[in-house]
């Protein structure tokens, strides 16, 4: 019975990590699709206009889509492909840090723009927290069973 409980714990940790990764992946994919197919909704909040602004917003959507690759790999197997989980976490950290730096460079009288960048910062910070938890769960899973998938 003890072996069965360990098996259940292992599966729970793996699926819990997947669930957290899936949440961040969903947010990023949702942003990608929304930016690519509804760029006009973002022109005013980012104080952009016309074809150049529309193109910039669609470009952000494309970058969000590209950003998702390591999340998908980590979602498939968070323990076996733990390196992709690390990559996703590092990307979230870079995004959060860079957005904080960007936010600090925008004058206070640009309220709408600051609000938009603040949302991105919170979004990426929350994603980073979820990925840290997924990383801890996958590490506990790995240590619990002495598994290494780098063979």
C-alpha positions as CSV (number, residue, x, y, z in Angstrom):
1,X,0.0,0.0,0.0
2,X,2.9,2.4,0.7
3,X,4.1,2.0,-2.8
4,X,0.6,2.9,-4.1
5,X,0.5,6.0,-2.0
6,X,3.9,7.1,-3.3
7,X,2.6,6.5,-6.9
8,X,-0.5,8.6,-6.2
9,X,1.7,11.4,-4.7
10,X,3.9,11.2,-7.8
11,X,1.0,11.5,-10.2
12,X,-0.6,14.3,-8.1
13,X,2.6,16.4,-8.2
14,X,3.0,15.8,-11.9
15,X,-0.5,16.8,-12.7
16,X,-0.5,19.7,-10.3
17,X,2.6,21.0,-12.1
18,X,0.9,20.5,-15.5
19,X,-2.2,22.4,-14.3
20,X,-0.1,25.4,-13.3
21,X,1.9,25.3,-16.5
22,X,-1.3,25.0,-18.5
23,X,-2.7,28.1,-16.8
24,X,0.3,30.2,-17.8
25,X,0.3,28.8,-21.3
26,X,-3.4,29.5,-21.6
27,X,-2.9,33.2,-20.5
28,X,-0.1,33.6,-23.1
29,X,-2.0,31.9,-25.9
30,X,-5.1,34.0,-25.1
31,X,-2.9,37.2,-25.2
32,X,-1.3,36.0,-28.5
33,X,-4.7,35.4,-30.2
34,X,-6.3,38.6,-28.9
35,X,-3.3,40.8,-30.0
36,X,-3.1,39.1,-33.4
37,X,-6.8,39.2,-34.2
38,X,-8.0,42.3,-32.3
39,X,-5.1,44.8,-32.5
40,X,-7.5,47.8,-32.6
41,X,-8.4,47.1,-28.9
42,X,-4.9,47.8,-27.9
43,X,-4.1,50.9,-29.9
44,X,-5.4,53.4,-27.4
45,X,-4.1,51.7,-24.2
46,X,-0.6,51.6,-25.7
47,X,-1.0,55.1,-27.2
48,X,-0.4,53.8,-30.8
49,X,-2.3,54.6,-34.0
50,X,-2.7,53.7,-37.6
51,X,-1.1,50.9,-39.6
52,X,2.2,51.1,-37.7
53,X,0.5,50.8,-34.3
54,X,-1.7,47.9,-35.6
55,X,1.4,46.1,-37.0
56,X,3.2,46.6,-33.6
57,X,0.3,45.0,-31.7
58,X,0.1,42.1,-34.1
59,X,3.9,41.7,-33.7
60,X,3.4,41.5,-29.9
61,X,0.9,38.7,-30.5
62,X,3.3,36.8,-32.7
63,X,6.0,37.1,-30.0
64,X,3.5,35.8,-27.4
65,X,2.9,32.8,-29.7
66,X,6.6,32.2,-30.1
67,X,7.0,32.5,-26.4
68,X,4.7,29.5,-25.8
69,X,7.1,26.8,-27.2
70,X,8.8,25.9,-23.9
71,X,5.5,26.0,-22.0
72,X,4.1,23.4,-24.4
73,X,7.1,21.1,-24.0
74,X,7.1,21.5,-20.2
75,X,3.3,20.7,-20.1
76,X,3.9,17.4,-22.0
77,X,6.1,16.1,-19.1
78,X,7.2,18.6,-16.4
79,X,9.7,16.2,-14.9
80,X,11.2,14.7,-18.0
81,X,11.4,18.1,-19.8
82,X,12.2,20.2,-16.7
83,X,14.7,22.2,-18.7
84,X,11.8,23.7,-20.7
85,X,10.1,24.6,-17.4
86,X,13.2,26.4,-16.3
87,X,13.3,28.2,-19.7
88,X,9.7,29.3,-19.3
89,X,10.4,30.5,-15.8
90,X,13.5,32.5,-16.9
91,X,11.4,34.0,-19.7
92,X,8.7,35.1,-17.2
93,X,11.4,36.5,-15.0
94,X,12.9,38.5,-17.8
95,X,9.5,39.8,-18.8
96,X,8.6,40.8,-15.3
97,X,11.9,42.6,-14.7
98,X,12.0,44.3,-18.0
99,X,8.4,45.5,-17.6
100,X,9.2,47.0,-14.2
101,X,12.2,48.8,-15.8
102,X,10.0,50.0,-18.6
103,X,7.3,51.1,-16.2
104,X,9.8,53.1,-14.2
105,X,10.7,55.0,-17.4
106,X,7.2,56.1,-18.3
107,X,6.2,59.6,-16.9
108,X,3.4,59.6,-14.4
109,X,1.2,61.7,-16.6
110,X,0.9,58.8,-19.1
111,X,-1.8,57.1,-16.9
112,X,-3.3,54.9,-19.6
113,X,0.1,53.6,-20.8
114,X,1.3,53.0,-17.3
115,X,-1.9,51.1,-16.5
116,X,-1.4,48.9,-19.6
117,X,2.3,48.1,-18.7
118,X,1.3,47.5,-15.0
119,X,-1.2,44.8,-16.2
120,X,1.5,43.1,-18.2
121,X,3.8,43.2,-15.2
122,X,1.2,41.7,-12.9
123,X,0.4,39.1,-15.5
124,X,4.0,38.0,-15.9
125,X,4.7,38.2,-12.2
126,X,1.7,35.9,-11.5
127,X,2.8,33.5,-14.2
128,X,6.3,33.5,-12.7
129,X,4.9,32.5,-9.3
130,X,2.8,29.7,-10.8
131,X,5.9,28.4,-12.7
132,X,8.0,28.5,-9.5
133,X,5.4,26.3,-7.8
134,X,5.4,23.9,-10.8
135,X,9.1,23.8,-10.7
136,X,9.1,22.9,-6.9
137,X,6.5,20.2,-7.5
138,X,8.4,18.7,-10.4
139,X,11.6,18.8,-8.3
140,X,9.9,17.1,-5.3
141,X,8.6,14.5,-7.8
142,X,12.1,13.9,-9.1
143,X,13.7,13.7,-5.7
144,X,11.0,11.5,-4.3
145,X,11.6,8.9,-7.0
146,X,15.3,9.5,-7.7
147,X,14.4,10.1,-11.3
148,X,16.6,11.6,-13.8
149,X,15.5,11.9,-17.4
150,X,18.8,13.1,-18.8
151,X,19.8,9.6,-20.0
